[in-house]
Amino acid sequence: MTEGGDQIRFRPGAVSWREADGEVIVLDLRTSDYLGVNRAGSVLWTAIAGGTTEAALVDALQEAFGLDRARAESDVAAFLADARSRDVLEG
């Protein structure tokens, strides 16, 4: 798990993405796979695009959806694990 202060961002050249109607559509540039990201994931995705920390992602989910901290931490950890398994993150 990434420490709260480590910067998380997308690996350069890994993805291309667009936001539409509160959801994010992603193209993995290495595999040509399209991914859809729901509204909660979109909050995380746009934050990561600008460079962020795991703690800031948890805060963003709590603020956007009124989640308790434990649920937000769990959701962020799952999102980051999936993104790492696709090798689209650095940090």
PyMOL Python script that loads the backbone (N, CA, C, O; Angstrom):
from pymol import cmd

cmd.read_pdbstr("""\
ATOM      1  N   MET A   1       0.843  -1.176   0.000  1.00  0.00           N
ATOM      2  CA  MET A   1       0.000   0.000   0.000  1.00  0.00           C
ATOM      3  C   MET A   1       0.886   1.236   0.000  1.00  0.00           C
ATOM      4  O   MET A   1       1.920   1.270   0.668  1.00  0.00           O
ATOM      5  N   THR A   2       0.481   2.238  -0.743  1.00  0.00           N
ATOM      6  CA  THR A   2       1.236   3.480  -0.819  1.00  0.00           C
ATOM      7  C   THR A   2       1.065   4.271   0.466  1.00  0.00           C
ATOM      8  O   THR A   2      -0.044   4.376   0.989  1.00  0.00           O
ATOM      9  N   GLU A   3       2.127   4.812   0.965  1.00  0.00           N
ATOM     10  CA  GLU A   3       2.043   5.686   2.132  1.00  0.00           C
ATOM     11  C   GLU A   3       1.225   6.915   1.777  1.00  0.00           C
ATOM     12  O   GLU A   3       1.188   7.323   0.616  1.00  0.00           O
ATOM     13  N   GLY A   4       0.573   7.506   2.761  1.00  0.00           N
ATOM     14  CA  GLY A   4      -0.306   8.643   2.547  1.00  0.00           C
ATOM     15  C   GLY A   4       0.346   9.812   1.846  1.00  0.00           C
ATOM     16  O   GLY A   4      -0.347  10.578   1.175  1.00  0.00           O
ATOM     17  N   GLY A   5       1.686   9.987   1.977  1.00  0.00           N
ATOM     18  CA  GLY A   5       2.343  11.142   1.404  1.00  0.00           C
ATOM     19  C   GLY A   5       3.006  10.908   0.065  1.00  0.00           C
ATOM     20  O   GLY A   5       3.444  11.868  -0.569  1.00  0.00           O
ATOM     21  N   ASP A   6       3.098   9.660  -0.396  1.00  0.00           N
ATOM     22  CA  ASP A   6       3.725   9.368  -1.684  1.00  0.00           C
ATOM     23  C   ASP A   6       2.833   9.845  -2.823  1.00  0.00           C
ATOM     24  O   ASP A   6       1.621   9.629  -2.807  1.00  0.00           O
ATOM     25  N   GLN A   7       3.436  10.491  -3.803  1.00  0.00           N
ATOM     26  CA  GLN A   7       2.680  10.981  -4.957  1.00  0.00           C
ATOM     27  C   GLN A   7       2.265   9.825  -5.867  1.00  0.00           C
ATOM     28  O   GLN A   7       3.058   8.939  -6.185  1.00  0.00           O
ATOM     29  N   ILE A   8       1.019   9.867  -6.266  1.00  0.00           N
ATOM     30  CA  ILE A   8       0.464   8.885  -7.193  1.00  0.00           C
ATOM     31  C   ILE A   8       0.051   9.642  -8.442  1.00  0.00           C
ATOM     32  O   ILE A   8      -0.621  10.671  -8.364  1.00  0.00           O
ATOM     33  N   ARG A   9       0.456   9.128  -9.590  1.00  0.00           N
ATOM     34  CA  ARG A   9       0.033   9.712 -10.877  1.00  0.00           C
ATOM     35  C   ARG A   9       0.068   8.625 -11.929  1.00  0.00           C
ATOM     36  O   ARG A   9       0.579   7.529 -11.699  1.00  0.00           O
ATOM     37  N   PHE A  10      -0.483   8.944 -13.084  1.00  0.00           N
ATOM     38  CA  PHE A  10      -0.483   7.965 -14.166  1.00  0.00           C
ATOM     39  C   PHE A  10       0.880   7.893 -14.818  1.00  0.00           C
ATOM     40  O   PHE A  10       1.578   8.898 -14.956  1.00  0.00           O
ATOM     41  N   ARG A  11       1.245   6.696 -15.213  1.00  0.00           N
ATOM     42  CA  ARG A  11       2.485   6.466 -15.932  1.00  0.00           C
ATOM     43  C   ARG A  11       2.375   7.175 -17.283  1.00  0.00           C
ATOM     44  O   ARG A  11       1.406   6.951 -18.009  1.00  0.00           O
ATOM     45  N   PRO A  12       3.339   8.021 -17.636  1.00  0.00           N
ATOM     46  CA  PRO A  12       3.281   8.720 -18.928  1.00  0.00           C
ATOM     47  C   PRO A  12       3.119   7.730 -20.082  1.00  0.00           C
ATOM     48  O   PRO A  12       3.836   6.732 -20.164  1.00  0.00           O
ATOM     49  N   GLY A  13       2.183   8.016 -20.958  1.00  0.00           N
ATOM     50  CA  GLY A  13       1.945   7.182 -22.121  1.00  0.00           C
ATOM     51  C   GLY A  13       1.147   5.920 -21.859  1.00  0.00           C
ATOM     52  O   GLY A  13       0.985   5.096 -22.759  1.00  0.00           O
ATOM     53  N   ALA A  14       0.639   5.751 -20.627  1.00  0.00           N
ATOM     54  CA  ALA A  14      -0.096   4.531 -20.288  1.00  0.00           C
ATOM     55  C   ALA A  14      -1.555   4.584 -20.697  1.00  0.00           C
ATOM     56  O   ALA A  14      -2.119   3.581 -21.134  1.00  0.00           O
ATOM     57  N   VAL A  15      -2.174   5.762 -20.555  1.00  0.00           N
ATOM     58  CA  VAL A  15      -3.610   5.870 -20.807  1.00  0.00           C
ATOM     59  C   VAL A  15      -3.952   7.181 -21.497  1.00  0.00           C
ATOM     60  O   VAL A  15      -3.220   8.168 -21.431  1.00  0.00           O
ATOM     61  N   SER A  16      -5.089   7.143 -22.156  1.00  0.00           N
ATOM     62  CA  SER A  16      -5.734   8.350 -22.662  1.00  0.00           C
ATOM     63  C   SER A  16      -7.147   8.300 -22.102  1.00  0.00           C
ATOM     64  O   SER A  16      -7.748   7.227 -22.052  1.00  0.00           O
ATOM     65  N   TRP A  17      -7.688   9.431 -21.682  1.00  0.00           N
ATOM     66  CA  TRP A  17      -9.005   9.387 -21.055  1.00  0.00           C
ATOM     67  C   TRP A  17      -9.769  10.682 -21.279  1.00  0.00           C
ATOM     68  O   TRP A  17      -9.197  11.734 -21.567  1.00  0.00           O
ATOM     69  N   ARG A  18     -11.077  10.562 -21.137  1.00  0.00           N
ATOM     70  CA  ARG A  18     -11.990  11.701 -21.235  1.00  0.00           C
ATOM     71  C   ARG A  18     -13.071  11.543 -20.185  1.00  0.00           C
ATOM     72  O   ARG A  18     -13.471  10.428 -19.849  1.00  0.00           O
ATOM     73  N   GLU A  19     -13.540  12.667 -19.671  1.00  0.00           N
ATOM     74  CA  GLU A  19     -14.657  12.659 -18.738  1.00  0.00           C
ATOM     75  C   GLU A  19     -15.903  13.098 -19.486  1.00  0.00           C
ATOM     76  O   GLU A  19     -15.880  14.075 -20.235  1.00  0.00           O
ATOM     77  N   ALA A  20     -16.999  12.363 -19.276  1.00  0.00           N
ATOM     78  CA  ALA A  20     -18.272  12.690 -19.910  1.00  0.00           C
ATOM     79  C   ALA A  20     -19.409  12.366 -18.942  1.00  0.00           C
ATOM     80  O   ALA A  20     -19.533  11.235 -18.473  1.00  0.00           O
ATOM     81  N   ASP A  21     -20.219  13.347 -18.655  1.00  0.00           N
ATOM     82  CA  ASP A  21     -21.370  13.156 -17.770  1.00  0.00           C
ATOM     83  C   ASP A  21     -20.990  12.548 -16.424  1.00  0.00           C
ATOM     84  O   ASP A  21     -21.698  11.684 -15.908  1.00  0.00           O
ATOM     85  N   GLY A  22     -19.880  12.995 -15.861  1.00  0.00           N
ATOM     86  CA  GLY A  22     -19.457  12.535 -14.545  1.00  0.00           C
ATOM     87  C   GLY A  22     -18.789  11.182 -14.516  1.00  0.00           C
ATOM     88  O   GLY A  22     -18.424  10.699 -13.444  1.00  0.00           O
ATOM     89  N   GLU A  23     -18.620  10.559 -15.663  1.00  0.00           N
ATOM     90  CA  GLU A  23     -17.921   9.277 -15.727  1.00  0.00           C
ATOM     91  C   GLU A  23     -16.693   9.423 -16.612  1.00  0.00           C
ATOM     92  O   GLU A  23     -16.630  10.308 -17.465  1.00  0.00           O
ATOM     93  N   VAL A  24     -15.723   8.551 -16.403  1.00  0.00           N
ATOM     94  CA  VAL A  24     -14.480   8.609 -17.152  1.00  0.00           C
ATOM     95  C   VAL A  24     -14.401   7.387 -18.064  1.00  0.00           C
ATOM     96  O   VAL A  24     -14.687   6.264 -17.650  1.00  0.00           O
ATOM     97  N   ILE A  25     -14.011   7.629 -19.301  1.00  0.00           N
ATOM     98  CA  ILE A  25     -13.753   6.571 -20.272  1.00  0.00           C
ATOM     99  C   ILE A  25     -12.245   6.574 -20.521  1.00  0.00           C
ATOM    100  O   ILE A  25     -11.658   7.615 -20.818  1.00  0.00           O
ATOM    101  N   VAL A  26     -11.634   5.410 -20.396  1.00  0.00           N
ATOM    102  CA  VAL A  26     -10.181   5.283 -20.451  1.00  0.00           C
ATOM    103  C   VAL A  26      -9.781   4.326 -21.574  1.00  0.00           C
ATOM    104  O   VAL A  26     -10.417   3.293 -21.785  1.00  0.00           O
ATOM    105  N   LEU A  27      -8.729   4.686 -22.279  1.00  0.00           N
ATOM    106  CA  LEU A  27      -8.112   3.782 -23.243  1.00  0.00           C
ATOM    107  C   LEU A  27      -6.724   3.439 -22.727  1.00  0.00           C
ATOM    108  O   LEU A  27      -5.870   4.314 -22.582  1.00  0.00           O
ATOM    109  N   ASP A  28      -6.505   2.160 -22.453  1.00  0.00           N
ATOM    110  CA  ASP A  28      -5.168   1.686 -22.088  1.00  0.00           C
ATOM    111  C   ASP A  28      -4.371   1.646 -23.381  1.00  0.00           C
ATOM    112  O   ASP A  28      -4.675   0.845 -24.264  1.00  0.00           O
ATOM    113  N   LEU A  29      -3.365   2.488 -23.511  1.00  0.00           N
ATOM    114  CA  LEU A  29      -2.638   2.650 -24.768  1.00  0.00           C
ATOM    115  C   LEU A  29      -1.755   1.455 -25.116  1.00  0.00           C
ATOM    116  O   LEU A  29      -1.385   1.275 -26.276  1.00  0.00           O
ATOM    117  N   ARG A  30      -1.422   0.652 -24.137  1.00  0.00           N
ATOM    118  CA  ARG A  30      -0.592  -0.518 -24.418  1.00  0.00           C
ATOM    119  C   ARG A  30      -1.412  -1.700 -24.904  1.00  0.00           C
ATOM    120  O   ARG A  30      -0.964  -2.451 -25.770  1.00  0.00           O
ATOM    121  N   THR A  31      -2.626  -1.876 -24.348  1.00  0.00           N
ATOM    122  CA  THR A  31      -3.449  -3.042 -24.681  1.00  0.00           C
ATOM    123  C   THR A  31      -4.621  -2.709 -25.595  1.00  0.00           C
ATOM    124  O   THR A  31      -5.279  -3.611 -26.113  1.00  0.00           O
ATOM    125  N   SER A  32      -4.887  -1.424 -25.797  1.00  0.00           N
ATOM    126  CA  SER A  32      -6.045  -0.938 -26.560  1.00  0.00           C
ATOM    127  C   SER A  32      -7.378  -1.328 -25.930  1.00  0.00           C
ATOM    128  O   SER A  32      -8.398  -1.376 -26.618  1.00  0.00           O
ATOM    129  N   ASP A  33      -7.376  -1.608 -24.629  1.00  0.00           N
ATOM    130  CA  ASP A  33      -8.607  -1.907 -23.898  1.00  0.00           C
ATOM    131  C   ASP A  33      -9.262  -0.609 -23.441  1.00  0.00           C
ATOM    132  O   ASP A  33      -8.589   0.321 -22.996  1.00  0.00           O
ATOM    133  N   TYR A  34     -10.591  -0.564 -23.559  1.00  0.00           N
ATOM    134  CA  TYR A  34     -11.352   0.555 -23.018  1.00  0.00           C
ATOM    135  C   TYR A  34     -11.869   0.175 -21.647  1.00  0.00           C
ATOM    136  O   TYR A  34     -12.276  -0.964 -21.418  1.00  0.00           O
ATOM    137  N   LEU A  35     -11.850   1.135 -20.737  1.00  0.00           N
ATOM    138  CA  LEU A  35     -12.348   0.938 -19.386  1.00  0.00           C
ATOM    139  C   LEU A  35     -13.336   2.048 -19.075  1.00  0.00           C
ATOM    140  O   LEU A  35     -13.139   3.195 -19.477  1.00  0.00           O
ATOM    141  N   GLY A  36     -14.390   1.707 -18.364  1.00  0.00           N
ATOM    142  CA  GLY A  36     -15.327   2.710 -17.875  1.00  0.00           C
ATOM    143  C   GLY A  36     -15.141   2.874 -16.383  1.00  0.00           C
ATOM    144  O   GLY A  36     -15.010   1.888 -15.658  1.00  0.00           O
ATOM    145  N   VAL A  37     -15.130   4.098 -15.924  1.00  0.00           N
ATOM    146  CA  VAL A  37     -14.945   4.384 -14.505  1.00  0.00           C
ATOM    147  C   VAL A  37     -16.209   5.084 -14.006  1.00  0.00           C
ATOM    148  O   VAL A  37     -16.626   6.096 -14.571  1.00  0.00           O
ATOM    149  N   ASN A  38     -16.818   4.544 -12.945  1.00  0.00           N
ATOM    150  CA  ASN A  38     -18.057   5.125 -12.418  1.00  0.00           C
ATOM    151  C   ASN A  38     -17.800   6.461 -11.723  1.00  0.00           C
ATOM    152  O   ASN A  38     -16.668   6.943 -11.700  1.00  0.00           O
ATOM    153  N   ARG A  39     -18.839   7.052 -11.163  1.00  0.00           N
ATOM    154  CA  ARG A  39     -18.711   8.387 -10.560  1.00  0.00           C
ATOM    155  C   ARG A  39     -17.692   8.423  -9.418  1.00  0.00           C
ATOM    156  O   ARG A  39     -16.905   9.364  -9.325  1.00  0.00           O
ATOM    157  N   ALA A  40     -17.701   7.421  -8.562  1.00  0.00           N
ATOM    158  CA  ALA A  40     -16.719   7.397  -7.467  1.00  0.00           C
ATOM    159  C   ALA A  40     -15.315   7.248  -8.026  1.00  0.00           C
ATOM    160  O   ALA A  40     -14.391   7.938  -7.594  1.00  0.00           O
ATOM    161  N   GLY A  41     -15.157   6.350  -8.981  1.00  0.00           N
ATOM    162  CA  GLY A  41     -13.863   6.179  -9.621  1.00  0.00           C
ATOM    163  C   GLY A  41     -13.418   7.421 -10.352  1.00  0.00           C
ATOM    164  O   GLY A  41     -12.223   7.710 -10.422  1.00  0.00           O
ATOM    165  N   SER A  42     -14.371   8.163 -10.901  1.00  0.00           N
ATOM    166  CA  SER A  42     -14.044   9.401 -11.612  1.00  0.00           C
ATOM    167  C   SER A  42     -13.435  10.441 -10.687  1.00  0.00           C
ATOM    168  O   SER A  42     -12.534  11.179 -11.084  1.00  0.00           O
ATOM    169  N   VAL A  43     -13.927  10.502  -9.453  1.00  0.00           N
ATOM    170  CA  VAL A  43     -13.345  11.411  -8.456  1.00  0.00           C
ATOM    171  C   VAL A  43     -11.880  11.053  -8.252  1.00  0.00           C
ATOM    172  O   VAL A  43     -11.015  11.928  -8.218  1.00  0.00           O
ATOM    173  N   LEU A  44     -11.612   9.769  -8.116  1.00  0.00           N
ATOM    174  CA  LEU A  44     -10.237   9.309  -7.903  1.00  0.00           C
ATOM    175  C   LEU A  44      -9.392   9.518  -9.148  1.00  0.00           C
ATOM    176  O   LEU A  44      -8.255   9.982  -9.060  1.00  0.00           O
ATOM    177  N   TRP A  45      -9.943   9.177 -10.310  1.00  0.00           N
ATOM    178  CA  TRP A  45      -9.196   9.265 -11.571  1.00  0.00           C
ATOM    179  C   TRP A  45      -8.727  10.687 -11.837  1.00  0.00           C
ATOM    180  O   TRP A  45      -7.559  10.912 -12.152  1.00  0.00           O
ATOM    181  N   THR A  46      -9.637  11.648 -11.709  1.00  0.00           N
ATOM    182  CA  THR A  46      -9.257  13.037 -12.011  1.00  0.00           C
ATOM    183  C   THR A  46      -8.241  13.562 -11.004  1.00  0.00           C
ATOM    184  O   THR A  46      -7.385  14.373 -11.358  1.00  0.00           O
ATOM    185  N   ALA A  47      -8.324  13.111  -9.757  1.00  0.00           N
ATOM    186  CA  ALA A  47      -7.326  13.524  -8.765  1.00  0.00           C
ATOM    187  C   ALA A  47      -5.956  12.938  -9.109  1.00  0.00           C
ATOM    188  O   ALA A  47      -4.942  13.630  -9.021  1.00  0.00           O
ATOM    189  N   ILE A  48      -5.929  11.669  -9.499  1.00  0.00           N
ATOM    190  CA  ILE A  48      -4.671  11.028  -9.860  1.00  0.00           C
ATOM    191  C   ILE A  48      -4.059  11.700 -11.085  1.00  0.00           C
ATOM    192  O   ILE A  48      -2.839  11.834 -11.176  1.00  0.00           O
ATOM    193  N   ALA A  49      -4.894  12.120 -12.018  1.00  0.00           N
ATOM    194  CA  ALA A  49      -4.399  12.778 -13.239  1.00  0.00           C
ATOM    195  C   ALA A  49      -3.581  14.020 -12.911  1.00  0.00           C
ATOM    196  O   ALA A  49      -2.648  14.361 -13.638  1.00  0.00           O
ATOM    197  N   GLY A  50      -3.925  14.691 -11.826  1.00  0.00           N
ATOM    198  CA  GLY A  50      -3.188  15.877 -11.420  1.00  0.00           C
ATOM    199  C   GLY A  50      -2.050  15.594 -10.466  1.00  0.00           C
ATOM    200  O   GLY A  50      -1.302  16.502 -10.103  1.00  0.00           O
ATOM    201  N   GLY A  51      -1.909  14.334 -10.053  1.00  0.00           N
ATOM    202  CA  GLY A  51      -0.921  13.969  -9.039  1.00  0.00           C
ATOM    203  C   GLY A  51      -1.526  14.175  -7.666  1.00  0.00           C
ATOM    204  O   GLY A  51      -2.020  15.261  -7.364  1.00  0.00           O
ATOM    205  N   THR A  52      -1.496  13.166  -6.847  1.00  0.00           N
ATOM    206  CA  THR A  52      -2.147  13.229  -5.552  1.00  0.00           C
ATOM    207  C   THR A  52      -1.512  12.223  -4.603  1.00  0.00           C
ATOM    208  O   THR A  52      -0.526  11.571  -4.947  1.00  0.00           O
ATOM    209  N   THR A  53      -2.067  12.103  -3.432  1.00  0.00           N
ATOM    210  CA  THR A  53      -1.624  11.110  -2.460  1.00  0.00           C
ATOM    211  C   THR A  53      -2.796  10.202  -2.120  1.00  0.00           C
ATOM    212  O   THR A  53      -3.952  10.535  -2.380  1.00  0.00           O
ATOM    213  N   GLU A  54      -2.487   9.064  -1.542  1.00  0.00           N
ATOM    214  CA  GLU A  54      -3.547   8.146  -1.130  1.00  0.00           C
ATOM    215  C   GLU A  54      -4.449   8.802  -0.087  1.00  0.00           C
ATOM    216  O   GLU A  54      -5.668   8.643  -0.139  1.00  0.00           O
ATOM    217  N   ALA A  55      -3.868   9.531   0.850  1.00  0.00           N
ATOM    218  CA  ALA A  55      -4.666  10.205   1.873  1.00  0.00           C
ATOM    219  C   ALA A  55      -5.612  11.233   1.247  1.00  0.00           C
ATOM    220  O   ALA A  55      -6.761  11.360   1.669  1.00  0.00           O
ATOM    221  N   ALA A  56      -5.131  11.959   0.249  1.00  0.00           N
ATOM    222  CA  ALA A  56      -5.986  12.944  -0.425  1.00  0.00           C
ATOM    223  C   ALA A  56      -7.111  12.270  -1.188  1.00  0.00           C
ATOM    224  O   ALA A  56      -8.212  12.814  -1.273  1.00  0.00           O
ATOM    225  N   LEU A  57      -6.851  11.087  -1.748  1.00  0.00           N
ATOM    226  CA  LEU A  57      -7.904  10.338  -2.438  1.00  0.00           C
ATOM    227  C   LEU A  57      -8.995   9.912  -1.455  1.00  0.00           C
ATOM    228  O   LEU A  57     -10.184  10.004  -1.758  1.00  0.00           O
ATOM    229  N   VAL A  58      -8.587   9.452  -0.292  1.00  0.00           N
ATOM    230  CA  VAL A  58      -9.549   9.069   0.745  1.00  0.00           C
ATOM    231  C   VAL A  58     -10.393  10.289   1.133  1.00  0.00           C
ATOM    232  O   VAL A  58     -11.617  10.200   1.234  1.00  0.00           O
ATOM    233  N   ASP A  59      -9.730  11.419   1.348  1.00  0.00           N
ATOM    234  CA  ASP A  59     -10.451  12.650   1.697  1.00  0.00           C
ATOM    235  C   ASP A  59     -11.444  13.040   0.609  1.00  0.00           C
ATOM    236  O   ASP A  59     -12.562  13.461   0.904  1.00  0.00           O
ATOM    237  N   ALA A  60     -11.031  12.898  -0.652  1.00  0.00           N
ATOM    238  CA  ALA A  60     -11.899  13.274  -1.773  1.00  0.00           C
ATOM    239  C   ALA A  60     -13.146  12.401  -1.816  1.00  0.00           C
ATOM    240  O   ALA A  60     -14.241  12.909  -2.054  1.00  0.00           O
ATOM    241  N   LEU A  61     -13.003  11.102  -1.592  1.00  0.00           N
ATOM    242  CA  LEU A  61     -14.168  10.215  -1.579  1.00  0.00           C
ATOM    243  C   LEU A  61     -15.085  10.530  -0.411  1.00  0.00           C
ATOM    244  O   LEU A  61     -16.307  10.537  -0.560  1.00  0.00           O
ATOM    245  N   GLN A  62     -14.503  10.790   0.749  1.00  0.00           N
ATOM    246  CA  GLN A  62     -15.316  11.142   1.909  1.00  0.00           C
ATOM    247  C   GLN A  62     -16.134  12.399   1.634  1.00  0.00           C
ATOM    248  O   GLN A  62     -17.329  12.451   1.928  1.00  0.00           O
ATOM    249  N   GLU A  63     -15.490  13.393   1.076  1.00  0.00           N
ATOM    250  CA  GLU A  63     -16.160  14.665   0.800  1.00  0.00           C
ATOM    251  C   GLU A  63     -17.240  14.514  -0.271  1.00  0.00           C
ATOM    252  O   GLU A  63     -18.341  15.047  -0.128  1.00  0.00           O
ATOM    253  N   ALA A  64     -16.927  13.796  -1.329  1.00  0.00           N
ATOM    254  CA  ALA A  64     -17.861  13.679  -2.453  1.00  0.00           C
ATOM    255  C   ALA A  64     -19.078  12.816  -2.130  1.00  0.00           C
ATOM    256  O   ALA A  64     -20.174  13.084  -2.622  1.00  0.00           O
ATOM    257  N   PHE A  65     -18.894  11.785  -1.310  1.00  0.00           N
ATOM    258  CA  PHE A  65     -19.966  10.813  -1.108  1.00  0.00           C
ATOM    259  C   PHE A  65     -20.375  10.606   0.350  1.00  0.00           C
ATOM    260  O   PHE A  65     -21.246   9.785   0.636  1.00  0.00           O
ATOM    261  N   GLY A  66     -19.757  11.338   1.271  1.00  0.00           N
ATOM    262  CA  GLY A  66     -20.129  11.228   2.676  1.00  0.00           C
ATOM    263  C   GLY A  66     -19.811   9.874   3.290  1.00  0.00           C
ATOM    264  O   GLY A  66     -20.505   9.429   4.204  1.00  0.00           O
ATOM    265  N   LEU A  67     -18.772   9.220   2.798  1.00  0.00           N
ATOM    266  CA  LEU A  67     -18.387   7.910   3.313  1.00  0.00           C
ATOM    267  C   LEU A  67     -17.633   8.040   4.630  1.00  0.00           C
ATOM    268  O   LEU A  67     -16.979   9.050   4.887  1.00  0.00           O
ATOM    269  N   ASP A  68     -17.733   6.995   5.469  1.00  0.00           N
ATOM    270  CA  ASP A  68     -16.877   6.994   6.653  1.00  0.00           C
ATOM    271  C   ASP A  68     -15.456   6.677   6.204  1.00  0.00           C
ATOM    272  O   ASP A  68     -15.241   6.146   5.115  1.00  0.00           O
ATOM    273  N   ARG A  69     -14.506   7.004   7.041  1.00  0.00           N
ATOM    274  CA  ARG A  69     -13.096   6.904   6.657  1.00  0.00           C
ATOM    275  C   ARG A  69     -12.702   5.475   6.279  1.00  0.00           C
ATOM    276  O   ARG A  69     -12.000   5.268   5.289  1.00  0.00           O
ATOM    277  N   ALA A  70     -13.144   4.500   7.053  1.00  0.00           N
ATOM    278  CA  ALA A  70     -12.762   3.109   6.773  1.00  0.00           C
ATOM    279  C   ALA A  70     -13.272   2.669   5.401  1.00  0.00           C
ATOM    280  O   ALA A  70     -12.548   1.998   4.664  1.00  0.00           O
ATOM    281  N   ARG A  71     -14.484   3.029   5.052  1.00  0.00           N
ATOM    282  CA  ARG A  71     -15.037   2.656   3.739  1.00  0.00           C
ATOM    283  C   ARG A  71     -14.274   3.359   2.622  1.00  0.00           C
ATOM    284  O   ARG A  71     -13.952   2.746   1.605  1.00  0.00           O
ATOM    285  N   ALA A  72     -13.985   4.641   2.810  1.00  0.00           N
ATOM    286  CA  ALA A  72     -13.246   5.387   1.793  1.00  0.00           C
ATOM    287  C   ALA A  72     -11.843   4.797   1.614  1.00  0.00           C
ATOM    288  O   ALA A  72     -11.371   4.663   0.485  1.00  0.00           O
ATOM    289  N   GLU A  73     -11.180   4.445   2.708  1.00  0.00           N
ATOM    290  CA  GLU A  73      -9.846   3.834   2.613  1.00  0.00           C
ATOM    291  C   GLU A  73      -9.903   2.514   1.862  1.00  0.00           C
ATOM    292  O   GLU A  73      -9.041   2.237   1.028  1.00  0.00           O
ATOM    293  N   SER A  74     -10.907   1.699   2.146  1.00  0.00           N
ATOM    294  CA  SER A  74     -11.066   0.417   1.475  1.00  0.00           C
ATOM    295  C   SER A  74     -11.315   0.602  -0.017  1.00  0.00           C
ATOM    296  O   SER A  74     -10.724  -0.096  -0.841  1.00  0.00           O
ATOM    297  N   ASP A  75     -12.192   1.545  -0.365  1.00  0.00           N
ATOM    298  CA  ASP A  75     -12.500   1.808  -1.773  1.00  0.00           C
ATOM    299  C   ASP A  75     -11.273   2.325  -2.526  1.00  0.00           C
ATOM    300  O   ASP A  75     -11.020   1.912  -3.658  1.00  0.00           O
ATOM    301  N   VAL A  76     -10.520   3.216  -1.908  1.00  0.00           N
ATOM    302  CA  VAL A  76      -9.311   3.754  -2.541  1.00  0.00           C
ATOM    303  C   VAL A  76      -8.288   2.639  -2.727  1.00  0.00           C
ATOM    304  O   VAL A  76      -7.672   2.534  -3.787  1.00  0.00           O
ATOM    305  N   ALA A  77      -8.104   1.813  -1.715  1.00  0.00           N
ATOM    306  CA  ALA A  77      -7.142   0.710  -1.815  1.00  0.00           C
ATOM    307  C   ALA A  77      -7.515  -0.236  -2.958  1.00  0.00           C
ATOM    308  O   ALA A  77      -6.642  -0.684  -3.701  1.00  0.00           O
ATOM    309  N   ALA A  78      -8.793  -0.538  -3.099  1.00  0.00           N
ATOM    310  CA  ALA A  78      -9.236  -1.428  -4.178  1.00  0.00           C
ATOM    311  C   ALA A  78      -9.024  -0.779  -5.541  1.00  0.00           C
ATOM    312  O   ALA A  78      -8.585  -1.441  -6.481  1.00  0.00           O
ATOM    313  N   PHE A  79      -9.329   0.500  -5.652  1.00  0.00           N
ATOM    314  CA  PHE A  79      -9.150   1.218  -6.919  1.00  0.00           C
ATOM    315  C   PHE A  79      -7.673   1.249  -7.308  1.00  0.00           C
ATOM    316  O   PHE A  79      -7.326   0.984  -8.459  1.00  0.00           O
ATOM    317  N   LEU A  80      -6.810   1.571  -6.354  1.00  0.00           N
ATOM    318  CA  LEU A  80      -5.380   1.636  -6.637  1.00  0.00           C
ATOM    319  C   LEU A  80      -4.813   0.254  -6.971  1.00  0.00           C
ATOM    320  O   LEU A  80      -3.953   0.136  -7.843  1.00  0.00           O
ATOM    321  N   ALA A  81      -5.284  -0.782  -6.290  1.00  0.00           N
ATOM    322  CA  ALA A  81      -4.818  -2.135  -6.586  1.00  0.00           C
ATOM    323  C   ALA A  81      -5.174  -2.519  -8.021  1.00  0.00           C
ATOM    324  O   ALA A  81      -4.362  -3.119  -8.725  1.00  0.00           O
ATOM    325  N   ASP A  82      -6.382  -2.173  -8.450  1.00  0.00           N
ATOM    326  CA  ASP A  82      -6.783  -2.472  -9.817  1.00  0.00           C
ATOM    327  C   ASP A  82      -5.931  -1.689 -10.817  1.00  0.00           C
ATOM    328  O   ASP A  82      -5.473  -2.245 -11.815  1.00  0.00           O
ATOM    329  N   ALA A  83      -5.723  -0.405 -10.549  1.00  0.00           N
ATOM    330  CA  ALA A  83      -4.915   0.425 -11.452  1.00  0.00           C
ATOM    331  C   ALA A  83      -3.480  -0.080 -11.513  1.00  0.00           C
ATOM    332  O   ALA A  83      -2.863  -0.075 -12.578  1.00  0.00           O
ATOM    333  N   ARG A  84      -2.947  -0.514 -10.375  1.00  0.00           N
ATOM    334  CA  ARG A  84      -1.582  -1.054 -10.358  1.00  0.00           C
ATOM    335  C   ARG A  84      -1.509  -2.372 -11.110  1.00  0.00           C
ATOM    336  O   ARG A  84      -0.510  -2.644 -11.777  1.00  0.00           O
ATOM    337  N   SER A  85      -2.539  -3.190 -11.016  1.00  0.00           N
ATOM    338  CA  SER A  85      -2.531  -4.468 -11.729  1.00  0.00           C
ATOM    339  C   SER A  85      -2.542  -4.236 -13.241  1.00  0.00           C
ATOM    340  O   SER A  85      -2.094  -5.091 -14.005  1.00  0.00           O
ATOM    341  N   ARG A  86      -3.047  -3.092 -13.666  1.00  0.00           N
ATOM    342  CA  ARG A  86      -3.049  -2.722 -15.088  1.00  0.00           C
ATOM    343  C   ARG A  86      -1.777  -1.974 -15.464  1.00  0.00           C
ATOM    344  O   ARG A  86      -1.569  -1.647 -16.632  1.00  0.00           O
ATOM    345  N   ASP A  87      -0.918  -1.698 -14.466  1.00  0.00           N
ATOM    346  CA  ASP A  87       0.371  -1.039 -14.666  1.00  0.00           C
ATOM    347  C   ASP A  87       0.231   0.349 -15.293  1.00  0.00           C
ATOM    348  O   ASP A  87       1.003   0.720 -16.177  1.00  0.00           O
ATOM    349  N   VAL A  88      -0.767   1.115 -14.823  1.00  0.00           N
ATOM    350  CA  VAL A  88      -0.963   2.466 -15.353  1.00  0.00           C
ATOM    351  C   VAL A  88      -0.523   3.549 -14.379  1.00  0.00           C
ATOM    352  O   VAL A  88      -0.580   4.735 -14.704  1.00  0.00           O
ATOM    353  N   LEU A  89      -0.084   3.152 -13.184  1.00  0.00           N
ATOM    354  CA  LEU A  89       0.329   4.133 -12.177  1.00  0.00           C
ATOM    355  C   LEU A  89       1.831   4.131 -11.976  1.00  0.00           C
ATOM    356  O   LEU A  89       2.511   3.120 -12.157  1.00  0.00           O
ATOM    357  N   GLU A  90       2.325   5.300 -11.595  1.00  0.00           N
ATOM    358  CA  GLU A  90       3.667   5.384 -11.046  1.00  0.00           C
ATOM    359  C   GLU A  90       3.503   5.972  -9.659  1.00  0.00           C
ATOM    360  O   GLU A  90       2.611   6.791  -9.435  1.00  0.00           O
ATOM    361  N   GLY A  91       4.327   5.577  -8.751  1.00  0.00           N
ATOM    362  CA  GLY A  91       4.198   6.066  -7.374  1.00  0.00           C
ATOM    363  C   GLY A  91       3.315   5.210  -6.529  1.00  0.00           C
ATOM    364  O   GLY A  91       3.117   5.503  -5.350  1.00  0.00           O
TER     365      GLY A  91
END
""", "prot")
cmd.dss("prot")
cmd.show_as("cartoon", "prot")
cmd.util.cbc("prot")
cmd.orient("prot")
